[in-house]
Amino acid sequence: MVKGSDLKVDKKKCIACGACIASYEELFKFDEDGKSEPVADGECEDCEIADVLEICPQNAISKKS
C-alpha cells in the first residue's frame, strides 16, 4: 500500500503534466498553482511505491524520509 502522506513532490521539477494524477488520482491532486501535490489522506491499496515514483517524467515525486 502507498499513502499520499508518504510522498512529496518537488515543485521546481514538476511541470504540471498530470501524469501522476491521471494514474494515481487517489494519491495526487493539483495545487492552487497547477502543480501536483500528494493527497495527505490518500491511499492506494494495490500500488507499489516504485511504480508511483516512476510515473513522473521529471522525477519530481519522491518518498518522504
Kinemage of the C-alpha trace (Angstrom):
@kinemage 1
@onewidth
@group {chain A} dominant
@subgroup {mainchain}
@vectorlist {calphas} color= white
{ca met a 1} P 0.000 0.000 0.000
{ca val a 2} L 1.125 3.533 -0.781
{ca lys a 3} L -0.104 6.542 1.203
{ca gly a 4} L -0.149 10.127 -0.016
{ca ser a 5} L 1.357 11.185 3.288
{ca asp a 6} L 4.473 9.134 2.424
{ca leu a 7} L 5.106 11.105 -0.783
{ca lys a 8} L 6.444 14.524 -1.709
{ca val a 9} L 6.605 16.475 -4.958
{ca asp a 10} L 9.491 18.775 -5.882
{ca lys a 11} L 7.619 21.846 -7.147
{ca lys a 12} L 10.694 23.067 -9.025
{ca lys a 13} L 10.788 19.864 -11.088
{ca cys a 14} L 7.021 19.452 -11.534
{ca ile a 15} L 5.834 20.579 -14.976
{ca ala a 16} L 2.125 20.063 -14.183
{ca cys a 17} L 1.728 17.387 -16.853
{ca gly a 18} L -0.810 15.494 -14.722
{ca ala a 19} L 0.668 12.020 -15.326
{ca cys a 20} L 0.646 11.241 -11.612
{ca ile a 21} L -2.933 12.422 -11.182
{ca ala a 22} L -4.156 10.513 -14.225
{ca ser a 23} L -2.509 7.321 -12.966
{ca tyr a 24} L -2.981 7.729 -9.213
{ca glu a 25} L -5.885 10.098 -8.605
{ca glu a 26} L -6.230 8.799 -5.059
{ca leu a 27} L -2.665 9.911 -4.261
{ca phe a 28} L -2.248 13.233 -6.113
{ca lys a 29} L -4.142 16.428 -6.917
{ca phe a 30} L -3.353 19.804 -8.457
{ca asp a 31} L -2.488 22.608 -6.031
{ca glu a 32} L -3.502 26.262 -6.429
{ca asp a 33} L -0.531 26.833 -8.782
{ca gly a 34} L -1.491 23.939 -11.052
{ca lys a 35} L 1.340 21.736 -9.810
{ca ser a 36} L 0.911 18.273 -8.381
{ca glu a 37} L 0.779 17.600 -4.657
{ca pro a 38} L 0.112 14.463 -2.623
{ca val a 39} L -3.328 13.921 -1.144
{ca ala a 40} L -2.495 13.722 2.575
{ca asp a 41} L -5.152 11.136 3.406
{ca gly a 42} L -4.980 9.335 0.051
{ca glu a 43} L -4.233 5.616 -0.086
{ca cys a 44} L -3.705 3.135 -2.889
{ca glu a 45} L -4.074 -0.469 -1.726
{ca asp a 46} L -2.776 -2.110 -4.915
{ca cys a 47} L 0.052 0.324 -5.682
{ca glu a 48} L 3.778 -0.280 -5.439
{ca ile a 49} L 5.936 2.677 -4.381
{ca ala a 50} L 8.394 2.114 -7.253
{ca asp a 51} L 5.585 2.387 -9.823
{ca val a 52} L 4.302 5.612 -8.287
{ca leu a 53} L 7.775 7.200 -8.239
{ca glu a 54} L 8.458 6.191 -11.856
{ca ile a 55} L 5.264 7.707 -13.297
{ca cys a 56} L 6.700 11.242 -13.236
{ca pro a 57} L 8.690 12.133 -16.388
{ca gln a 58} L 10.601 14.806 -14.414
{ca asn a 59} L 11.418 12.604 -11.406
{ca ala a 60} L 9.650 15.142 -9.188
{ca ile a 61} L 7.998 12.538 -6.949
{ca ser a 62} L 9.922 11.014 -4.087
{ca lys a 63} L 9.282 9.183 -0.848
{ca lys a 64} L 9.488 11.201 2.357
{ca ser a 65} L 12.383 10.159 4.535
